[in-house]
């Protein structure tokens, strides 16, 4: 997940192109901000205003994640979060969400220690404004 300043095409299209591999199936609602993606993706739009199904039925995964995020922000942070830290909160939520059904939670601490040793220090600015993760370098 990533915080984008608004839902304009100027912000959405670069985000999608960075996060989704070309040629992937891209399922979106009918928002005009996604226009321009059809050339690179199998873009499947669900126009919610002309659909007989409510949004939570037409796109259940998106609504489930959004609902859980809202509940987590309100429950954990009591709704007291700032835009300055929002990207870090999104990263923590994504981490927890992706591991919610993990059966190997005992390995988590071991992997955390491995990453702590292998990762460069993270500064306060990284924490406040979202850390820019760099891809792992593979040795040959």
Buried (B, 14 or more C-beta within 10 A) or exposed (E): BEBEEEEEBEBBBEEBBEEBEEEEEBBBBEEEBBBBBEEBBEBEBBEBEEBEEEBEEBBEEBBEBBEBBEEBBEEEEEEEBEEEBBBBBBBEBBEEBEEEEEEEEEEEEEEEEEEEEEEEEEEEEEEEBBBEEEEEEEEE
